[in-house]
């Protein structure tokens, strides 16, 4: 607001100074004429004219009350259109600062993989309320037609900028904000130009080149922002933070807290930048470097999250474990996810054995697969599948299908699952379990709550 008023005052001062100089020139011309007419004994004339412009300071117009401020501008002869532009620009700047500091936007919650619906609604409601307040103030100051004058006299941005709001970025000074927006816009222009160049050449963009361009942008921003401001910016807009959010969004159920996300970002940011700079090269040296960096990344995450939380992070990257977690949550017992995961692994193994068994017809495979699905559902939820046929007697023991492998025997299965040989024979009354052949399908007694899958294999280094 001040620079516009100071510009107006400066112009007025220059006008007064020019008028003073013109008056002085005319006075000097008159004196010269008199001197030529009186060449004899010319009088000694001393001129010491000092022209002073009227000095107008900010105090002449400044006021915390907009009405008084407008009156002061009119008193110094400021044109009405200029007054309108000054007031509109100042009020817009005032409410832009309020939006930046008072509204909590989804961008500020950089740790979330999906925006919170509540935050989105509250932000929209607050934005509408502030804009309504801004418009009401302008109507009060300039009349109901203020917007027509605004659209006629004030330039509009040609493209949207990045959101610089919240407690940290929302408090940036005008100069710093402008510098950040300039760096960001320049970076986007360079990125767009490179992408266009690649499209015209019929080539795919080089990930390593894109990474170098992002690194250049970081270096420029580091010269403008403080460390705290820089981290806030990177948590929102850096490729590392974007990839981390995407990763956590895919694995689901991890639900990183703000502190966890920040810690994960700090632990992996520099490593991820190095991985990105390697691009997609697959020569032996680059492959070895990438593998080493990925191991460093896992070690950094393990140290940051702790053993238990890191193992959960690793397991959740398996879709089968995500399915187990979903079932456990649906059952109201999230802690049972590991047990259900074991059941799912065993069922997956059994399903593969059924489909690959050359001794079974398609009909037998379909029947065995369906029974396996029902038993898996029963074992996972403790409930009977809706598709399962009713038991003929209330004392029937639940069973699960099993396809005999090449080296398996009924006695071996008895020891593996802790089931007596007599129980296995009772579950298969039409089969002589002592004369089983590879590919035979038998039933193994397995009460849902005591189902014991084969031992899970723990990834190396996860302990």
C-alpha positions as CSV (number, residue, x, y, z in Angstrom):
1,X,0.0,0.0,0.0
2,X,2.8,2.4,0.9
3,X,4.7,2.3,-2.3
4,X,1.7,3.4,-4.3
5,X,1.1,6.4,-2.1
6,X,4.8,7.3,-2.0
7,X,4.8,7.2,-5.8
8,X,1.9,9.6,-5.9
9,X,3.5,12.0,-3.4
10,X,6.7,11.9,-5.3
11,X,4.9,12.8,-8.5
12,X,3.2,15.8,-6.8
13,X,6.5,16.9,-5.3
14,X,8.1,16.8,-8.8
15,X,5.3,18.9,-10.2
16,X,5.7,21.6,-7.5
17,X,9.5,21.6,-8.1
18,X,9.0,22.0,-11.8
19,X,6.7,24.9,-11.2
20,X,9.2,26.5,-8.9
21,X,12.0,26.2,-11.4
22,X,9.8,27.7,-14.2
23,X,9.0,30.7,-11.9
24,X,12.7,31.2,-11.2
25,X,13.5,31.1,-14.9
26,X,10.9,33.8,-15.6
27,X,12.2,35.9,-12.8
28,X,15.7,35.7,-14.1
29,X,14.6,36.7,-17.6
30,X,12.9,39.9,-16.2
31,X,16.0,40.9,-14.3
32,X,18.2,40.5,-17.4
33,X,15.9,42.9,-19.3
34,X,16.1,45.5,-16.7
35,X,19.9,45.3,-16.6
36,X,20.2,45.9,-20.3
37,X,18.0,48.9,-20.2
38,X,20.0,50.4,-17.4
39,X,23.5,49.9,-18.6
40,X,24.7,53.0,-16.8
41,X,25.5,52.4,-13.2
42,X,23.8,49.1,-13.1
43,X,22.5,48.3,-9.6
44,X,24.0,45.3,-7.9
45,X,21.3,42.7,-7.7
46,X,21.7,39.6,-5.5
47,X,19.4,36.7,-6.1
48,X,19.2,33.9,-3.6
49,X,16.0,32.2,-4.5
50,X,15.5,28.8,-2.9
51,X,12.5,26.8,-4.2
52,X,11.2,24.2,-1.8
53,X,8.6,21.6,-2.7
54,X,5.9,20.8,-0.3
55,X,7.1,17.8,1.6
56,X,4.4,15.2,2.0
57,X,5.2,12.3,4.3
58,X,3.4,9.1,4.9
59,X,1.9,10.6,8.1
60,X,-0.2,12.9,5.9
61,X,-2.2,10.0,4.5
62,X,-1.6,6.9,6.7
63,X,-4.5,5.7,8.9
64,X,-5.6,2.5,10.4
65,X,-9.2,3.4,9.4
66,X,-9.8,2.9,5.7
67,X,-12.4,5.6,5.5
68,X,-9.9,8.2,6.9
69,X,-7.2,6.8,4.7
70,X,-9.4,7.3,1.6
71,X,-10.3,10.9,2.7
72,X,-6.6,11.6,3.1
73,X,-5.8,10.4,-0.4
74,X,-8.5,12.6,-1.8
75,X,-7.2,15.6,0.2
76,X,-3.8,15.4,-1.6
77,X,-5.5,15.2,-5.0
78,X,-5.2,11.5,-5.7
79,X,-7.4,10.5,-8.6
80,X,-10.5,8.4,-7.8
81,X,-9.4,5.5,-10.1
82,X,-6.0,5.4,-8.4
83,X,-7.7,5.5,-5.0
84,X,-9.9,2.5,-6.1
85,X,-6.8,0.5,-7.3
86,X,-4.9,1.3,-4.1
87,X,-7.7,0.2,-1.8
88,X,-8.6,-2.9,-3.7
89,X,-5.0,-4.0,-3.9
90,X,-4.5,-3.3,-0.2
91,X,-7.6,-5.2,0.9
92,X,-6.8,-8.1,-1.4
93,X,-3.3,-8.3,0.1
94,X,-4.8,-8.2,3.6
95,X,-7.1,-11.1,3.0
96,X,-4.5,-13.0,1.1
97,X,-2.4,-12.9,4.3
98,X,-5.3,-14.0,6.3
99,X,-6.0,-16.9,4.0
100,X,-2.4,-17.9,4.2
101,X,-2.2,-17.9,7.9
102,X,-5.8,-18.8,9.1
103,X,-6.8,-21.6,6.7
104,X,-5.5,-25.1,7.3
105,X,-5.3,-26.6,3.8
106,X,-4.7,-30.3,2.7
107,X,-1.3,-29.2,1.4
108,X,-0.3,-28.3,5.0
109,X,-1.0,-31.9,6.1
110,X,1.8,-33.3,3.9
111,X,2.0,-36.6,5.9
112,X,-1.4,-37.7,4.7
113,X,-1.6,-40.0,1.6
114,X,-5.2,-38.8,1.1
115,X,-6.7,-35.4,2.0
116,X,-8.8,-35.5,5.2
117,X,-12.5,-34.8,4.1
118,X,-13.0,-32.7,7.3
119,X,-9.9,-30.6,6.6
120,X,-11.1,-30.0,3.0
121,X,-14.6,-29.0,4.2
122,X,-13.3,-26.7,6.9
123,X,-10.8,-25.0,4.5
124,X,-13.6,-24.4,1.9
125,X,-15.9,-23.0,4.6
126,X,-13.2,-20.7,5.9
127,X,-12.3,-19.5,2.5
128,X,-15.9,-18.7,1.6
129,X,-16.3,-16.8,4.9
130,X,-13.1,-14.7,4.4
131,X,-14.0,-13.9,0.8
132,X,-17.5,-12.8,1.9
133,X,-15.9,-10.6,4.5
134,X,-13.5,-9.2,2.0
135,X,-16.2,-8.3,-0.5
136,X,-18.4,-6.7,2.2
137,X,-15.5,-4.5,3.2
138,X,-14.9,-3.4,-0.4
139,X,-18.6,-2.7,-0.9
140,X,-18.6,-0.5,2.2
141,X,-15.5,1.4,1.1
142,X,-16.0,1.8,-2.6
143,X,-19.6,1.0,-3.3
144,X,-21.4,-2.0,-4.9
145,X,-19.7,-1.5,-8.3
146,X,-16.2,-1.9,-6.9
147,X,-15.6,-5.2,-8.7
148,X,-16.2,-3.7,-12.2
149,X,-13.5,-1.2,-11.6
150,X,-11.2,-3.9,-10.2
151,X,-11.5,-6.0,-13.2
152,X,-10.9,-3.0,-15.5
153,X,-7.8,-1.8,-13.8
154,X,-5.9,-4.6,-12.0
155,X,-3.9,-7.3,-13.9
156,X,-4.8,-10.9,-13.3
157,X,-2.3,-13.8,-13.0
158,X,-1.7,-15.9,-16.1
159,X,-1.3,-19.1,-14.2
160,X,-1.8,-20.3,-10.6
161,X,1.2,-20.4,-8.3
162,X,2.1,-22.7,-5.5
163,X,0.3,-22.5,-2.2
164,X,2.5,-20.7,0.4
165,X,0.3,-20.9,3.4
166,X,0.3,-22.2,7.0
167,X,2.3,-21.2,10.1
168,X,5.7,-21.3,8.3
169,X,5.2,-20.5,4.6
170,X,2.2,-18.3,5.2
171,X,4.4,-16.0,7.3
172,X,7.0,-15.4,4.6
173,X,7.8,-11.7,3.9
174,X,6.5,-10.2,0.6
175,X,10.1,-10.2,-0.8
176,X,10.7,-13.8,0.2
177,X,7.4,-15.0,-1.1
178,X,8.0,-13.3,-4.5
179,X,11.5,-14.9,-4.7
180,X,10.1,-18.3,-4.0
181,X,7.3,-17.9,-6.6
182,X,9.9,-16.7,-9.1
183,X,12.2,-19.7,-8.5
184,X,9.2,-22.1,-8.7
185,X,7.8,-20.6,-11.9
186,X,11.2,-20.6,-13.5
187,X,11.7,-24.2,-12.6
188,X,8.4,-25.2,-14.0
189,X,9.2,-23.3,-17.3
190,X,12.5,-25.2,-17.6
191,X,10.8,-28.5,-16.9
192,X,8.0,-27.8,-19.4
193,X,10.6,-26.8,-22.1
194,X,12.6,-29.9,-21.5
195,X,9.5,-32.2,-21.7
196,X,8.4,-30.4,-24.9
197,X,11.9,-30.9,-26.4
198,X,11.8,-34.6,-25.7
199,X,8.3,-35.0,-27.2
200,X,9.4,-33.2,-30.4
201,X,12.5,-35.5,-30.6
202,X,10.3,-38.6,-30.0
203,X,12.3,-39.5,-26.9
204,X,11.4,-40.3,-23.3
205,X,12.5,-37.8,-20.6
206,X,15.7,-38.9,-18.9
207,X,14.9,-39.4,-15.1
208,X,18.5,-38.4,-14.3
209,X,18.1,-35.1,-16.1
210,X,14.8,-34.4,-14.4
211,X,16.5,-35.1,-11.0
212,X,19.3,-32.7,-11.9
213,X,16.8,-30.0,-12.7
214,X,15.0,-30.5,-9.4
215,X,18.4,-30.3,-7.6
216,X,19.1,-27.0,-9.3
217,X,15.8,-25.7,-8.0
218,X,16.6,-26.8,-4.5
219,X,19.9,-25.0,-4.6
220,X,18.1,-21.8,-5.7
221,X,15.5,-22.1,-2.9
222,X,18.2,-22.8,-0.3
223,X,19.5,-19.3,-1.0
224,X,16.1,-17.8,-0.3
225,X,14.6,-19.8,2.6
226,X,15.7,-20.6,6.1
227,X,16.3,-24.3,7.0
228,X,12.9,-24.6,8.6
229,X,11.1,-22.9,5.7
230,X,13.1,-25.1,3.2
231,X,12.0,-28.3,5.0
232,X,8.4,-27.2,5.0
233,X,8.6,-26.5,1.3
234,X,10.2,-29.8,0.5
235,X,7.7,-31.8,2.7
236,X,5.0,-30.4,0.5
237,X,6.5,-30.1,-3.0
238,X,9.6,-32.2,-3.4
239,X,9.8,-35.4,-5.4
240,X,11.0,-37.3,-2.4
241,X,7.9,-36.4,-0.3
242,X,5.6,-37.1,-3.3
243,X,7.1,-40.6,-3.7
244,X,6.9,-41.3,0.0
245,X,3.2,-40.3,0.1
246,X,2.6,-42.5,-2.9
247,X,4.4,-45.4,-1.3
248,X,2.4,-45.1,2.0
249,X,-0.8,-44.7,0.0
250,X,-0.2,-48.0,-1.8
251,X,0.6,-50.1,1.3
252,X,-2.4,-48.8,3.3
253,X,-3.0,-49.2,7.0
254,X,0.4,-47.9,8.0
255,X,-1.1,-44.5,8.9
256,X,2.1,-42.6,9.5
257,X,1.9,-39.7,12.0
258,X,3.3,-36.3,11.1
259,X,6.4,-37.0,13.2
260,X,6.9,-40.4,11.6
261,X,6.5,-38.9,8.1
262,X,9.0,-36.1,8.8
263,X,11.4,-38.6,10.3
264,X,11.1,-40.9,7.3
265,X,11.6,-38.0,4.9
266,X,14.7,-36.8,6.7
267,X,16.1,-40.3,6.8
268,X,15.6,-41.0,3.1
269,X,15.7,-37.7,1.3
270,X,19.4,-37.5,0.5
271,X,19.5,-41.2,-0.4
272,X,16.4,-40.9,-2.7
273,X,18.0,-38.0,-4.5
274,X,21.1,-40.1,-5.2
275,X,18.9,-42.9,-6.5
276,X,17.0,-40.5,-8.8
277,X,20.3,-39.1,-10.2
278,X,21.2,-42.6,-11.3
279,X,18.3,-42.6,-13.7
280,X,17.4,-45.9,-15.4
281,X,20.9,-47.0,-16.4
282,X,21.4,-50.8,-15.9
283,X,25.1,-51.2,-16.4
284,X,26.8,-53.3,-13.7
285,X,28.3,-50.4,-11.8
286,X,25.0,-48.4,-11.7
287,X,23.0,-51.5,-10.7
288,X,25.5,-52.1,-7.8
289,X,25.3,-48.4,-6.8
290,X,21.5,-48.5,-6.8
291,X,21.3,-51.7,-4.8
292,X,23.7,-50.3,-2.2
293,X,21.7,-47.1,-1.9
294,X,18.4,-49.1,-1.5
295,X,20.0,-51.1,1.3
296,X,21.1,-47.9,3.0
297,X,17.6,-46.6,2.6
298,X,16.1,-49.7,4.3
299,X,18.7,-49.5,7.1
300,X,17.8,-45.8,7.6
301,X,14.1,-46.5,7.8
302,X,14.7,-49.4,10.2
303,X,16.7,-47.1,12.5
304,X,14.1,-44.3,12.2
305,X,10.9,-46.4,12.7
306,X,12.2,-49.0,15.1
307,X,12.1,-52.8,14.6
308,X,8.4,-53.4,15.1
309,X,7.1,-50.5,13.1
310,X,9.6,-51.2,10.3
311,X,8.5,-54.9,10.0
312,X,4.9,-53.7,9.7
313,X,6.0,-51.3,7.0
314,X,7.7,-54.1,5.1
315,X,4.8,-56.6,5.5
316,X,2.2,-54.1,4.4
317,X,3.9,-53.9,1.0
318,X,2.6,-57.4,0.3
319,X,-1.0,-57.3,-1.0
320,X,-1.7,-60.6,0.7
321,X,-0.8,-59.0,4.1
322,X,-3.0,-56.0,3.3
323,X,-5.9,-58.4,2.6
324,X,-5.2,-60.0,6.0
325,X,-5.1,-56.7,7.7
326,X,-8.4,-55.7,6.1
327,X,-10.0,-59.0,7.3
328,X,-8.6,-58.5,10.8
329,X,-10.0,-54.9,11.0
330,X,-13.3,-56.1,9.7
331,X,-13.3,-58.8,12.4
332,X,-12.6,-56.1,15.0
333,X,-9.2,-57.6,16.0
334,X,-6.3,-55.9,14.1
335,X,-3.8,-57.9,16.1
336,X,-4.9,-61.1,14.4
337,X,-3.5,-59.8,11.0
338,X,-0.4,-62.0,11.3
339,X,-2.3,-65.2,12.0
340,X,-4.7,-64.5,9.1
341,X,-1.7,-63.7,6.9
342,X,-0.3,-67.2,7.7
343,X,-3.6,-68.7,6.8
344,X,-3.6,-66.8,3.5
345,X,-0.1,-67.9,2.7
346,X,-1.0,-71.6,3.3
347,X,-4.2,-71.3,1.3
348,X,-2.3,-69.7,-1.6
349,X,0.2,-72.5,-1.5
350,X,-2.6,-75.1,-1.5
351,X,-4.4,-73.4,-4.3
352,X,-1.2,-73.4,-6.5
353,X,-0.8,-77.1,-5.8
354,X,-4.3,-77.9,-6.8
355,X,-4.1,-76.0,-10.1
356,X,-0.7,-77.6,-11.0
357,X,-1.8,-81.1,-10.1
358,X,-1.9,-83.1,-13.4
359,X,-3.8,-86.0,-11.7
360,X,-6.9,-83.8,-11.1
361,X,-9.6,-83.1,-13.6
362,X,-10.9,-79.6,-14.1
363,X,-14.0,-80.4,-12.2
364,X,-12.0,-81.8,-9.3
365,X,-9.8,-78.7,-9.3
366,X,-12.8,-76.5,-9.2
367,X,-14.4,-78.5,-6.3
368,X,-11.1,-78.5,-4.3
369,X,-10.5,-74.8,-4.9
370,X,-14.1,-73.9,-3.7
371,X,-13.7,-76.0,-0.6
372,X,-10.3,-74.4,0.1
373,X,-11.9,-71.0,-0.2
374,X,-14.6,-71.8,2.3
375,X,-12.2,-73.3,4.7
376,X,-9.9,-70.3,4.4
377,X,-12.8,-68.0,5.1
378,X,-13.8,-70.0,8.1
379,X,-10.3,-70.1,9.5
380,X,-9.8,-66.4,8.9
381,X,-13.1,-65.2,10.4
382,X,-14.2,-68.0,12.7
383,X,-17.4,-68.0,10.8
384,X,-18.9,-70.4,8.2
385,X,-18.9,-69.2,4.6
386,X,-22.3,-68.4,3.3
387,X,-21.7,-70.7,0.4
388,X,-20.6,-73.6,2.5
389,X,-23.0,-76.6,2.6
390,X,-24.6,-77.3,6.0
391,X,-22.9,-79.9,8.1
392,X,-24.8,-83.2,8.3
393,X,-24.2,-83.5,12.0
394,X,-23.5,-80.9,14.7
395,X,-20.4,-82.8,15.8
396,X,-18.6,-82.8,12.4
397,X,-15.0,-81.6,12.7
398,X,-14.0,-78.8,10.3
399,X,-11.5,-79.9,7.7
400,X,-9.3,-78.4,5.0
401,X,-8.4,-80.0,1.6
402,X,-4.8,-81.0,1.0
403,X,-3.2,-82.3,-2.2
404,X,-0.5,-84.9,-1.5
405,X,3.0,-84.0,-2.7
406,X,5.5,-86.4,-4.1
407,X,7.2,-87.2,-0.8
408,X,4.3,-86.6,1.6
409,X,2.7,-89.4,3.6
410,X,-0.3,-89.4,6.0
411,X,2.1,-90.1,8.9
412,X,4.3,-87.1,7.9
413,X,1.2,-84.8,7.8
414,X,0.2,-86.2,11.2
415,X,3.5,-85.0,12.7
416,X,3.6,-81.7,10.7
417,X,0.1,-80.6,11.8
418,X,-0.1,-82.3,15.2
419,X,-3.1,-84.4,14.0
420,X,-3.4,-88.1,14.9
421,X,-3.4,-90.6,12.1
422,X,-6.7,-91.9,13.3
423,X,-8.2,-88.4,13.0
424,X,-7.0,-88.1,9.4
425,X,-8.5,-91.5,8.6
426,X,-11.8,-90.5,10.2
427,X,-11.9,-87.4,8.0
428,X,-11.4,-89.6,4.9
429,X,-13.5,-92.7,5.5
430,X,-13.6,-93.6,1.8
431,X,-9.8,-93.5,1.4
432,X,-7.0,-95.7,2.8
433,X,-4.7,-93.0,4.1
434,X,-1.8,-95.5,4.3
435,X,-1.8,-95.9,0.5
436,X,-1.9,-92.3,-0.7
437,X,-0.4,-91.3,-4.0
438,X,1.0,-87.9,-5.1
439,X,-1.9,-85.8,-6.4
440,X,-4.6,-87.4,-4.1
441,X,-6.8,-84.9,-2.3
442,X,-7.6,-85.7,1.3
443,X,-9.2,-83.8,4.1
444,X,-7.2,-82.7,7.2
445,X,-9.0,-82.0,10.4
446,X,-8.4,-78.3,11.2
447,X,-10.7,-76.4,13.6
448,X,-10.8,-72.8,12.4
449,X,-9.2,-71.3,15.5
450,X,-6.4,-73.8,15.7
451,X,-5.4,-73.8,12.0
452,X,-1.6,-74.0,11.8
453,X,-0.1,-72.8,8.5
454,X,3.5,-73.8,7.5
455,X,6.3,-71.7,9.1
456,X,6.5,-68.3,7.5
457,X,9.8,-67.3,6.0
458,X,11.2,-64.1,7.5
459,X,13.1,-61.9,5.1
460,X,16.8,-61.8,5.7
461,X,17.9,-58.9,7.9
462,X,14.3,-58.3,9.3
463,X,15.2,-59.5,12.8
